[in-house]
Amino acid sequence: MDQKNASTTTTCARCGTTRPGLPVTWTCSVENGRRVHFCDDCARKHLRSIESRLDSAWW
């Protein structure tokens, strides 16, 4: 694992769940030029909206 990833914490942009590093199973999106991450549960719940490329503000 990269040293940079080992010292960072990733936060879900939807529910606020945090995990150390960058979880492999989380979904990443770029909204308004900013990279946001979504945990497994939020990604599953909003899969159709994510695939439709809707901004998270709409779901």
Rosetta blueprint (number, residue, H / E / L):
1 M L
2 D L
3 Q H
4 K H
5 N H
6 A H
7 S H
8 T L
9 T E
10 T E
11 T E
12 C E
13 A L
14 R L
15 C L
16 G L
17 T L
18 T E
19 R E
20 P E
21 G L
22 L L
23 P L
24 V L
25 T L
26 W L
27 T E
28 C E
29 S E
30 V E
31 E E
32 N L
33 G L
34 R E
35 R E
36 V E
37 H E
38 F E
39 C L
40 D H
41 D H
42 C H
43 A H
44 R H
45 K H
46 H L
47 L H
48 R H
49 S H
50 I H
51 E H
52 S L
53 R L
54 L L
55 D L
56 S H
57 A H
58 W H
59 W L
